[in-house]
Amino acid sequence: MDSTLAAEASVSSDGKLVIFVAHIRGRAVQCSITREALERHFWAPIGANEARLLKAYTDGHNRIAAAVERRMLRAPDESIKLNAADFSH
């Protein structure tokens, strides 16, 4: 599956998610990854500020893209919210 994560991402107003768009098979899919996943699996410090969360997202781009692709295979018509369990294998 060919997917591309948008270079631009943002942190949700409550600080619990990084929100981004994945372009998969010509479709734009709304996605997010939890703060917990970034802290547990992508070296974001606990309580990190917005800039550090976005850096962890950028640094983890390849692993996050792979997780998005796996989720799309299971539920192709839904938005995707990645959490720590998506990286615990």
C-alpha positions as semicolon CSV with decimal commas, in nm:
position;residue;x (nm);y (nm);z (nm)
1;M;0,000;0,000;0,000
2;D;0,137;0,342;-0,088
3;S;0,081;0,608;0,177
4;T;0,221;0,950;0,249
5;L;0,184;1,139;0,575
6;A;0,130;1,511;0,544
7;A;0,432;1,713;0,648
8;E;0,206;1,940;0,850
9;A;0,069;1,816;1,179
10;S;-0,086;1,988;1,477
11;V;-0,145;1,918;1,842
12;S;-0,506;1,897;1,957
13;S;-0,635;2,174;2,183
14;D;-0,625;1,943;2,485
15;G;-0,267;1,834;2,403
16;K;-0,354;1,463;2,394
17;L;-0,321;1,401;2,018
18;V;-0,105;1,492;1,722
19;I;-0,340;1,527;1,426
20;F;-0,229;1,470;1,066
21;V;-0,355;1,360;0,726
22;A;-0,242;1,048;0,543
23;H;-0,280;1,022;0,169
24;I;-0,355;0,659;0,087
25;R;-0,452;0,531;-0,257
26;G;-0,557;0,878;-0,366
27;R;-0,766;0,940;-0,052
28;A;-0,700;1,184;0,229
29;V;-0,760;1,014;0,565
30;Q;-0,780;1,207;0,892
31;C;-0,540;1,051;1,143
32;S;-0,405;1,108;1,489
33;I;-0,155;0,956;1,729
34;T;-0,188;0,981;2,106
35;R;0,055;1,164;2,330
36;E;0,094;0,838;2,522
37;A;0,213;0,655;2,209
38;L;0,466;0,930;2,135
39;E;0,591;0,921;2,495
40;R;0,614;0,541;2,516
41;H;0,746;0,458;2,169
42;F;0,892;0,774;2,011
43;W;1,103;0,933;2,284
44;A;0,875;1,228;2,359
45;P;0,934;1,328;2,721
46;I;0,636;1,295;2,953
47;G;0,461;1,632;2,962
48;A;0,645;1,748;2,649
49;N;0,549;2,079;2,495
50;E;0,385;2,107;2,153
51;A;0,713;2,151;1,965
52;R;0,864;1,838;2,119
53;L;0,552;1,629;2,043
54;L;0,565;1,740;1,680
55;K;0,936;1,655;1,664
56;A;0,865;1,305;1,795
57;Y;0,595;1,268;1,528
58;T;0,836;1,383;1,256
59;D;1,118;1,161;1,381
60;G;0,886;0,859;1,391
61;H;0,743;0,922;1,045
62;N;0,829;0,581;0,894
63;R;0,694;0,374;1,185
64;I;0,381;0,589;1,207
65;A;0,320;0,553;0,832
66;A;0,354;0,174;0,861
67;A;0,101;0,167;1,147
68;V;-0,141;0,381;0,944
69;E;-0,113;0,135;0,655
70;R;-0,183;-0,163;0,882
71;R;-0,491;0,009;1,025
72;M;-0,616;0,098;0,676
73;L;-0,603;-0,269;0,578
74;R;-0,833;-0,354;0,872
75;A;-1,075;-0,061;0,842
76;P;-1,035;0,122;0,511
77;D;-1,333;0,355;0,550
78;E;-1,257;0,503;0,890
79;S;-1,041;0,778;1,034
80;I;-0,740;0,643;1,221
81;K;-0,641;0,706;1,582
82;L;-0,312;0,537;1,669
83;N;-0,237;0,457;2,029
84;A;0,046;0,289;2,220
85;A;-0,094;-0,060;2,149
86;D;-0,037;-0,004;1,775
87;F;0,339;-0,004;1,841
88;S;0,361;-0,280;2,104
89;H;0,441;-0,576;1,882
